Amino acid sequence: MKFYRKLGVVLSLSLLLSEPVLASIGIGASRVIFAGSDSSQSIDINNRSHNQPYLINVGISDSLTAKSTDSAFMPAPALFRIEPDTTNKLRILRKTNNLPRDRESVFYLNIMAIPTSKAGQDNNDNTVGGTLQIATGNTLKLFNRPADLPMTHKTAMGKLQFSRAGEGIKVTNPTPYYISLNKLLVDGKAVRLDVIKGTSMIAPFSASHYPVSAGQGKAEWAAINDFGGVETFHGTVN
Protein backbone atom coordinates (compact mmCIF):
# COMPACT_ATOMS: atom_id res chain seq x y z
CA MET A 1 0.00 0.00 0.00
CA LYS A 2 2.89 2.38 0.76
CA PHE A 3 4.14 2.01 -2.82
CA TYR A 4 0.79 2.87 -4.38
CA ARG A 5 0.29 5.90 -2.12
CA LYS A 6 3.57 7.29 -3.47
CA LEU A 7 2.90 6.59 -7.13
CA GLY A 8 1.61 9.20 -9.55
CA VAL A 9 1.19 8.08 -13.14
CA VAL A 10 1.65 10.09 -16.31
CA LEU A 11 0.96 8.11 -19.50
CA SER A 12 2.26 9.34 -22.85
CA LEU A 13 1.62 7.59 -26.18
CA SER A 14 4.51 7.32 -28.63
CA LEU A 15 3.25 5.32 -31.56
CA LEU A 16 5.31 6.89 -34.31
CA LEU A 17 8.87 7.07 -33.00
CA SER A 18 11.57 4.85 -34.51
CA GLU A 19 12.75 3.97 -31.01
CA PRO A 20 10.31 5.01 -28.28
CA VAL A 21 11.80 6.31 -25.04
CA LEU A 22 10.28 6.35 -21.53
CA ALA A 23 12.33 8.71 -19.37
CA SER A 24 15.69 6.87 -19.41
CA ILE A 25 14.12 3.68 -20.74
CA GLY A 26 14.65 2.86 -24.43
CA ILE A 27 12.54 0.34 -26.34
CA GLY A 28 14.30 -1.46 -29.17
CA ALA A 29 11.34 -1.44 -31.57
CA SER A 30 8.68 0.92 -32.88
CA ARG A 31 6.13 -1.87 -33.45
CA VAL A 32 5.86 -5.63 -33.06
CA ILE A 33 4.84 -7.86 -35.97
CA PHE A 34 3.86 -11.51 -35.56
CA ALA A 35 4.26 -13.05 -39.00
CA GLY A 36 2.63 -16.32 -40.04
CA SER A 37 2.88 -18.91 -37.30
CA ASP A 38 5.41 -17.11 -35.07
CA SER A 39 4.97 -18.33 -31.52
CA SER A 40 6.91 -15.48 -29.89
CA GLN A 41 8.75 -12.22 -30.48
CA SER A 42 11.34 -10.43 -28.36
CA ILE A 43 12.26 -6.77 -27.89
CA ASP A 44 15.01 -5.18 -25.84
CA ILE A 45 14.27 -2.84 -22.94
CA ASN A 46 17.27 -0.59 -22.17
CA ASN A 47 17.84 1.40 -19.00
CA ARG A 48 20.07 4.27 -20.10
CA SER A 49 20.23 5.85 -16.67
CA HIS A 50 23.52 5.48 -14.81
CA ASN A 51 21.92 5.48 -11.35
CA GLN A 52 18.13 4.98 -11.51
CA PRO A 53 16.56 1.48 -11.48
CA TYR A 54 12.99 1.01 -12.73
CA LEU A 55 10.11 -1.40 -12.44
CA ILE A 56 8.73 -2.25 -15.89
CA ASN A 57 5.04 -3.16 -16.05
CA VAL A 58 3.80 -4.61 -19.36
CA GLY A 59 0.27 -5.26 -20.59
CA ILE A 60 -1.33 -6.08 -23.95
CA SER A 61 -4.74 -4.70 -24.87
CA ASP A 62 -7.20 -4.75 -27.73
CA SER A 63 -7.61 -0.96 -27.71
CA LEU A 64 -5.75 2.22 -26.76
CA THR A 65 -8.12 2.94 -23.89
CA ALA A 66 -7.53 -0.33 -22.02
CA LYS A 67 -4.33 -1.01 -20.08
CA SER A 68 -4.52 -4.76 -20.58
CA THR A 69 -7.03 -7.39 -21.63
CA ASP A 70 -7.15 -11.12 -22.10
CA SER A 71 -5.84 -10.84 -25.64
CA ALA A 72 -4.30 -13.35 -28.01
CA PHE A 73 -0.81 -12.45 -26.71
CA MET A 74 0.89 -12.22 -23.33
CA PRO A 75 4.12 -10.57 -22.13
CA ALA A 76 6.77 -12.58 -20.31
CA PRO A 77 7.55 -11.32 -17.78
CA ALA A 78 4.74 -8.84 -17.21
CA LEU A 79 6.58 -7.15 -14.33
CA PHE A 80 10.33 -6.93 -13.83
CA ARG A 81 13.05 -4.71 -12.42
CA ILE A 82 15.76 -3.27 -14.65
CA GLU A 83 18.98 -1.96 -13.14
CA PRO A 84 20.93 1.11 -14.38
CA ASP A 85 22.98 0.66 -17.57
CA THR A 86 21.46 -2.74 -18.33
CA THR A 87 19.28 -4.34 -21.01
CA ASN A 88 16.49 -6.83 -20.41
CA LYS A 89 14.72 -8.85 -23.07
CA LEU A 90 10.93 -8.82 -23.10
CA ARG A 91 9.25 -11.80 -24.76
CA ILE A 92 5.75 -11.70 -26.18
CA LEU A 93 4.04 -15.06 -26.46
CA ARG A 94 1.18 -16.06 -28.72
CA LYS A 95 -1.68 -17.64 -26.77
CA THR A 96 -3.97 -18.59 -29.65
CA ASN A 97 -4.09 -18.91 -33.43
CA ASN A 98 -7.80 -18.10 -33.51
CA LEU A 99 -7.40 -14.81 -35.40
CA PRO A 100 -8.50 -13.77 -38.91
CA ARG A 101 -6.35 -15.34 -41.61
CA ASP A 102 -7.30 -13.04 -44.48
CA ARG A 103 -6.14 -9.78 -42.83
CA GLU A 104 -4.02 -8.30 -40.08
CA SER A 105 -5.22 -7.88 -36.49
CA VAL A 106 -3.92 -5.12 -34.21
CA PHE A 107 -3.23 -5.05 -30.47
CA TYR A 108 -1.42 -2.58 -28.22
CA LEU A 109 1.67 -3.28 -26.14
CA ASN A 110 1.65 -0.99 -23.09
CA ILE A 111 4.97 -0.53 -21.30
CA MET A 112 5.12 1.43 -18.04
CA ALA A 113 8.41 2.52 -16.44
CA ILE A 114 8.21 3.18 -12.68
CA PRO A 115 11.24 4.67 -10.85
CA THR A 116 12.19 2.62 -7.83
CA SER A 117 14.79 2.80 -5.06
CA LYS A 118 18.22 1.26 -5.33
CA ALA A 119 18.80 -2.13 -3.74
CA GLY A 120 19.24 -1.78 0.00
CA GLN A 121 17.79 1.74 0.08
CA ASP A 122 14.09 1.01 0.57
CA ASN A 123 12.33 3.56 2.72
CA ASN A 124 10.79 1.88 5.77
CA ASP A 125 8.88 4.99 6.74
CA ASN A 126 5.13 4.36 6.41
CA THR A 127 4.38 8.02 5.76
CA VAL A 128 4.18 9.52 2.32
CA GLY A 129 6.33 12.53 3.17
CA GLY A 130 7.33 14.57 0.13
CA THR A 131 8.04 11.65 -2.19
CA LEU A 132 6.21 11.39 -5.51
CA GLN A 133 7.18 8.65 -7.92
CA ILE A 134 6.24 9.46 -11.51
CA ALA A 135 5.68 6.60 -13.95
CA THR A 136 5.83 7.16 -17.69
CA GLY A 137 4.32 4.91 -20.31
CA ASN A 138 4.62 4.06 -23.96
CA THR A 139 2.27 2.18 -26.27
CA LEU A 140 3.43 0.22 -29.31
CA LYS A 141 1.24 -1.36 -31.94
CA LEU A 142 1.36 -5.15 -32.13
CA PHE A 143 0.26 -6.61 -35.46
CA ASN A 144 -0.69 -10.20 -36.17
CA ARG A 145 0.11 -10.74 -39.85
CA PRO A 146 -1.13 -14.01 -41.38
CA ALA A 147 0.98 -15.84 -43.90
CA ASP A 148 0.23 -15.81 -47.63
CA LEU A 149 -1.46 -12.41 -47.82
CA PRO A 150 -1.81 -11.43 -51.52
CA MET A 151 0.64 -8.48 -51.38
CA THR A 152 3.40 -7.02 -49.24
CA HIS A 153 2.85 -4.31 -46.66
CA LYS A 154 5.06 -1.98 -48.71
CA THR A 155 2.80 -2.43 -51.73
CA ALA A 156 -0.34 -1.99 -49.62
CA MET A 157 0.81 1.40 -48.27
CA GLY A 158 0.49 2.90 -51.75
CA LYS A 159 -2.95 1.46 -52.55
CA LEU A 160 -5.20 3.88 -50.64
CA GLN A 161 -8.16 5.15 -52.66
CA PHE A 162 -9.66 8.64 -52.35
CA SER A 163 -13.19 9.77 -53.22
CA ARG A 164 -15.43 12.73 -52.45
CA ALA A 165 -18.05 12.05 -49.80
CA GLY A 166 -20.44 14.85 -48.88
CA GLU A 167 -18.42 17.79 -47.54
CA GLY A 168 -15.30 15.68 -47.05
CA ILE A 169 -13.39 12.79 -48.51
CA LYS A 170 -13.43 9.06 -47.98
CA VAL A 171 -10.12 7.20 -47.82
CA THR A 172 -10.53 3.50 -48.57
CA ASN A 173 -8.03 0.79 -47.71
CA PRO A 174 -8.70 -2.16 -50.07
CA THR A 175 -5.80 -4.19 -48.66
CA PRO A 176 -5.51 -6.78 -45.86
CA TYR A 177 -3.05 -4.56 -43.93
CA TYR A 178 -3.46 -1.76 -41.41
CA ILE A 179 -2.15 1.47 -42.96
CA SER A 180 -0.73 3.91 -40.39
CA LEU A 181 -0.55 7.49 -41.61
CA ASN A 182 2.06 10.02 -40.55
CA LYS A 183 0.73 12.74 -42.87
CA LEU A 184 -2.22 13.31 -45.19
CA LEU A 185 -2.58 16.22 -47.63
CA VAL A 186 -5.51 16.92 -49.94
CA ASP A 187 -4.89 19.66 -52.51
CA GLY A 188 -1.98 20.76 -50.36
CA LYS A 189 -4.14 21.11 -47.24
CA ALA A 190 -3.03 19.12 -44.20
CA VAL A 191 -5.67 16.78 -42.78
CA ARG A 192 -5.57 16.42 -39.01
CA LEU A 193 -4.77 12.89 -37.87
CA ASP A 194 -5.60 11.74 -34.35
CA VAL A 195 -4.09 8.58 -32.86
CA ILE A 196 -6.62 8.35 -30.01
CA LYS A 197 -9.64 8.84 -32.30
CA GLY A 198 -8.22 6.31 -34.73
CA THR A 199 -8.07 8.59 -37.77
CA SER A 200 -4.33 8.03 -38.24
CA MET A 201 -4.74 4.32 -39.02
CA ILE A 202 -7.08 2.75 -41.58
CA ALA A 203 -8.11 -0.84 -40.94
CA PRO A 204 -8.04 -3.57 -43.61
CA PHE A 205 -10.92 -3.52 -46.12
CA SER A 206 -12.41 -0.41 -44.52
CA ALA A 207 -12.60 3.35 -44.98
CA SER A 208 -12.18 6.54 -42.95
CA HIS A 209 -13.87 9.90 -43.54
CA TYR A 210 -12.14 13.26 -43.18
CA PRO A 211 -13.79 16.72 -43.19
CA VAL A 212 -11.73 18.30 -45.95
CA SER A 213 -12.80 19.54 -49.38
CA ALA A 214 -11.06 18.44 -52.58
CA GLY A 215 -10.71 20.84 -55.48
CA GLN A 216 -8.32 19.51 -58.11
CA GLY A 217 -8.39 16.18 -56.33
CA LYS A 218 -4.72 15.63 -55.54
CA ALA A 219 -3.77 13.56 -52.52
CA GLU A 220 -0.45 12.94 -50.82
CA TRP A 221 0.09 10.67 -47.85
CA ALA A 222 3.00 9.42 -45.78
CA ALA A 223 2.62 5.89 -44.40
CA ILE A 224 4.69 4.23 -41.68
CA ASN A 225 6.49 1.07 -42.76
CA ASP A 226 7.42 -2.03 -40.78
CA PHE A 227 10.63 -0.43 -39.51
CA GLY A 228 9.06 2.80 -38.24
CA GLY A 229 10.21 4.76 -41.30
CA VAL A 230 7.96 6.97 -43.42
CA GLU A 231 7.26 6.55 -47.15
CA THR A 232 5.37 9.07 -49.28
CA PHE A 233 2.76 8.31 -51.95
CA HIS A 234 0.57 10.33 -54.33
CA GLY A 235 -2.91 9.82 -55.74
CA THR A 236 -6.07 11.56 -56.92
CA VAL A 237 -9.49 12.13 -55.37
CA ASN A 238 -12.21 10.75 -57.63
C-alpha positions as CSV (number, residue, x, y, z in Angstrom):
1,M,0.0,0.0,0.0
2,K,2.9,2.4,0.8
3,F,4.1,2.0,-2.8
4,Y,0.8,2.9,-4.4
5,R,0.3,5.9,-2.1
6,K,3.6,7.3,-3.5
7,L,2.9,6.6,-7.1
8,G,1.6,9.2,-9.6
9,V,1.2,8.1,-13.1
10,V,1.7,10.1,-16.3
11,L,1.0,8.1,-19.5
12,S,2.3,9.3,-22.9
13,L,1.6,7.6,-26.2
14,S,4.5,7.3,-28.6
15,L,3.3,5.3,-31.6
16,L,5.3,6.9,-34.3
17,L,8.9,7.1,-33.0
18,S,11.6,4.8,-34.5
19,E,12.8,4.0,-31.0
20,P,10.3,5.0,-28.3
21,V,11.8,6.3,-25.0
22,L,10.3,6.4,-21.5
23,A,12.3,8.7,-19.4
24,S,15.7,6.9,-19.4
25,I,14.1,3.7,-20.7
26,G,14.6,2.9,-24.4
27,I,12.5,0.3,-26.3
28,G,14.3,-1.5,-29.2
29,A,11.3,-1.4,-31.6
30,S,8.7,0.9,-32.9
31,R,6.1,-1.9,-33.4
32,V,5.9,-5.6,-33.1
33,I,4.8,-7.9,-36.0
34,F,3.9,-11.5,-35.6
35,A,4.3,-13.1,-39.0
36,G,2.6,-16.3,-40.0
37,S,2.9,-18.9,-37.3
38,D,5.4,-17.1,-35.1
39,S,5.0,-18.3,-31.5
40,S,6.9,-15.5,-29.9
41,Q,8.7,-12.2,-30.5
42,S,11.3,-10.4,-28.4
43,I,12.3,-6.8,-27.9
44,D,15.0,-5.2,-25.8
45,I,14.3,-2.8,-22.9
46,N,17.3,-0.6,-22.2
47,N,17.8,1.4,-19.0
48,R,20.1,4.3,-20.1
49,S,20.2,5.9,-16.7
50,H,23.5,5.5,-14.8
51,N,21.9,5.5,-11.4
52,Q,18.1,5.0,-11.5
53,P,16.6,1.5,-11.5
54,Y,13.0,1.0,-12.7
55,L,10.1,-1.4,-12.4
56,I,8.7,-2.2,-15.9
57,N,5.0,-3.2,-16.0
58,V,3.8,-4.6,-19.4
59,G,0.3,-5.3,-20.6
60,I,-1.3,-6.1,-24.0
61,S,-4.7,-4.7,-24.9
62,D,-7.2,-4.8,-27.7
63,S,-7.6,-1.0,-27.7
64,L,-5.8,2.2,-26.8
65,T,-8.1,2.9,-23.9
66,A,-7.5,-0.3,-22.0
67,K,-4.3,-1.0,-20.1
68,S,-4.5,-4.8,-20.6
69,T,-7.0,-7.4,-21.6
70,D,-7.2,-11.1,-22.1
71,S,-5.8,-10.8,-25.6
72,A,-4.3,-13.3,-28.0
73,F,-0.8,-12.4,-26.7
74,M,0.9,-12.2,-23.3
75,P,4.1,-10.6,-22.1
76,A,6.8,-12.6,-20.3
77,P,7.5,-11.3,-17.8
78,A,4.7,-8.8,-17.2
79,L,6.6,-7.1,-14.3
80,F,10.3,-6.9,-13.8
81,R,13.0,-4.7,-12.4
82,I,15.8,-3.3,-14.6
83,E,19.0,-2.0,-13.1
84,P,20.9,1.1,-14.4
85,D,23.0,0.7,-17.6
86,T,21.5,-2.7,-18.3
87,T,19.3,-4.3,-21.0
88,N,16.5,-6.8,-20.4
89,K,14.7,-8.8,-23.1
90,L,10.9,-8.8,-23.1
91,R,9.2,-11.8,-24.8
92,I,5.7,-11.7,-26.2
93,L,4.0,-15.1,-26.5
94,R,1.2,-16.1,-28.7
95,K,-1.7,-17.6,-26.8
96,T,-4.0,-18.6,-29.6
97,N,-4.1,-18.9,-33.4
98,N,-7.8,-18.1,-33.5
99,L,-7.4,-14.8,-35.4
100,P,-8.5,-13.8,-38.9
101,R,-6.3,-15.3,-41.6
102,D,-7.3,-13.0,-44.5
103,R,-6.1,-9.8,-42.8
104,E,-4.0,-8.3,-40.1
105,S,-5.2,-7.9,-36.5
106,V,-3.9,-5.1,-34.2
107,F,-3.2,-5.1,-30.5
108,Y,-1.4,-2.6,-28.2
109,L,1.7,-3.3,-26.1
110,N,1.6,-1.0,-23.1
111,I,5.0,-0.5,-21.3
112,M,5.1,1.4,-18.0
113,A,8.4,2.5,-16.4
114,I,8.2,3.2,-12.7
115,P,11.2,4.7,-10.8
116,T,12.2,2.6,-7.8
117,S,14.8,2.8,-5.1
118,K,18.2,1.3,-5.3
119,A,18.8,-2.1,-3.7
120,G,19.2,-1.8,0.0
121,Q,17.8,1.7,0.1
122,D,14.1,1.0,0.6
123,N,12.3,3.6,2.7
124,N,10.8,1.9,5.8
125,D,8.9,5.0,6.7
126,N,5.1,4.4,6.4
127,T,4.4,8.0,5.8
128,V,4.2,9.5,2.3
129,G,6.3,12.5,3.2
130,G,7.3,14.6,0.1
131,T,8.0,11.6,-2.2
132,L,6.2,11.4,-5.5
133,Q,7.2,8.6,-7.9
134,I,6.2,9.5,-11.5
135,A,5.7,6.6,-14.0
136,T,5.8,7.2,-17.7
137,G,4.3,4.9,-20.3
138,N,4.6,4.1,-24.0
139,T,2.3,2.2,-26.3
140,L,3.4,0.2,-29.3
141,K,1.2,-1.4,-31.9
142,L,1.4,-5.1,-32.1
143,F,0.3,-6.6,-35.5
144,N,-0.7,-10.2,-36.2
145,R,0.1,-10.7,-39.9
146,P,-1.1,-14.0,-41.4
147,A,1.0,-15.8,-43.9
148,D,0.2,-15.8,-47.6
149,L,-1.5,-12.4,-47.8
150,P,-1.8,-11.4,-51.5
151,M,0.6,-8.5,-51.4
152,T,3.4,-7.0,-49.2
153,H,2.9,-4.3,-46.7
154,K,5.1,-2.0,-48.7
155,T,2.8,-2.4,-51.7
156,A,-0.3,-2.0,-49.6
157,M,0.8,1.4,-48.3
158,G,0.5,2.9,-51.7
159,K,-3.0,1.5,-52.5
160,L,-5.2,3.9,-50.6
161,Q,-8.2,5.2,-52.7
162,F,-9.7,8.6,-52.4
163,S,-13.2,9.8,-53.2
164,R,-15.4,12.7,-52.5
165,A,-18.1,12.0,-49.8
166,G,-20.4,14.9,-48.9
167,E,-18.4,17.8,-47.5
168,G,-15.3,15.7,-47.1
169,I,-13.4,12.8,-48.5
170,K,-13.4,9.1,-48.0
171,V,-10.1,7.2,-47.8
172,T,-10.5,3.5,-48.6
173,N,-8.0,0.8,-47.7
174,P,-8.7,-2.2,-50.1
175,T,-5.8,-4.2,-48.7
176,P,-5.5,-6.8,-45.9
177,Y,-3.1,-4.6,-43.9
178,Y,-3.5,-1.8,-41.4
179,I,-2.1,1.5,-43.0
180,S,-0.7,3.9,-40.4
181,L,-0.6,7.5,-41.6
182,N,2.1,10.0,-40.6
183,K,0.7,12.7,-42.9
184,L,-2.2,13.3,-45.2
185,L,-2.6,16.2,-47.6
186,V,-5.5,16.9,-49.9
187,D,-4.9,19.7,-52.5
188,G,-2.0,20.8,-50.4
189,K,-4.1,21.1,-47.2
190,A,-3.0,19.1,-44.2
191,V,-5.7,16.8,-42.8
192,R,-5.6,16.4,-39.0
193,L,-4.8,12.9,-37.9
194,D,-5.6,11.7,-34.3
195,V,-4.1,8.6,-32.9
196,I,-6.6,8.3,-30.0
197,K,-9.6,8.8,-32.3
198,G,-8.2,6.3,-34.7
199,T,-8.1,8.6,-37.8
200,S,-4.3,8.0,-38.2
201,M,-4.7,4.3,-39.0
202,I,-7.1,2.8,-41.6
203,A,-8.1,-0.8,-40.9
204,P,-8.0,-3.6,-43.6
205,F,-10.9,-3.5,-46.1
206,S,-12.4,-0.4,-44.5
207,A,-12.6,3.4,-45.0
208,S,-12.2,6.5,-42.9
209,H,-13.9,9.9,-43.5
210,Y,-12.1,13.3,-43.2
211,P,-13.8,16.7,-43.2
212,V,-11.7,18.3,-45.9
213,S,-12.8,19.5,-49.4
214,A,-11.1,18.4,-52.6
215,G,-10.7,20.8,-55.5
216,Q,-8.3,19.5,-58.1
217,G,-8.4,16.2,-56.3
218,K,-4.7,15.6,-55.5
219,A,-3.8,13.6,-52.5
220,E,-0.4,12.9,-50.8
221,W,0.1,10.7,-47.9
222,A,3.0,9.4,-45.8
223,A,2.6,5.9,-44.4
224,I,4.7,4.2,-41.7
225,N,6.5,1.1,-42.8
226,D,7.4,-2.0,-40.8
227,F,10.6,-0.4,-39.5
228,G,9.1,2.8,-38.2
229,G,10.2,4.8,-41.3
230,V,8.0,7.0,-43.4
231,E,7.3,6.5,-47.1
232,T,5.4,9.1,-49.3
233,F,2.8,8.3,-52.0
234,H,0.6,10.3,-54.3
235,G,-2.9,9.8,-55.7
236,T,-6.1,11.6,-56.9
237,V,-9.5,12.1,-55.4
238,N,-12.2,10.7,-57.6
